[in-house]
Amino acid sequence: MISQARIAAGLLALIVWQGAVPEALAQSSTRQPAPRGAQVYFHYPIDGLSVPERFTVRIGLRGMGVAPAGINHARTGHHHLLIDTDPGPPDQPIPSDYNNIHLGNGQTEVVVTLPKGRHTLQLLLGDHNHIPHNPPVMSPKITVNVR
């Protein structure tokens, strides 16, 4: 016989998997503090650069460490590359889609392929739950021209 606790746990896992996290559960998570002066920045590319359709984004971080998603250590996080989009609400998990690339294994570089034209890039550090720190550790938005 399946216990009520196992049924409840299974339903919660299904709700979370489908992205419909109950509001009370979403509000119970507190944002991880970011140390004063923490910075995330682009090593490559730099603002205004012309790049090929496929190129490597190299990321730098100062004042914090990198840890994979799911690893809860103070003063650490993992990178997210935002392409042609703005950051979402700072108290919500960063989406995972074409415009929000998660580097959840602790990577500090990623190869991207973009169509020709002008694109914006921005970096945002997320904690173990993909939630931005408090205050958010994010780079200025840069523009690249894909040739």
PyMOL commands that set and color helices and strands:
alter all, ss='L'
color gray80, all
select helices_A, chain A and resi 4-17+23-28
alter helices_A, ss='H'
color red, helices_A
select strands_A, chain A and resi 39-44+50-51+54-62+65-66+76-83+100-102+109-113+117-126+142-146
alter strands_A, ss='S'
color yellow, strands_A
deselect
rebuild
show_as cartoon
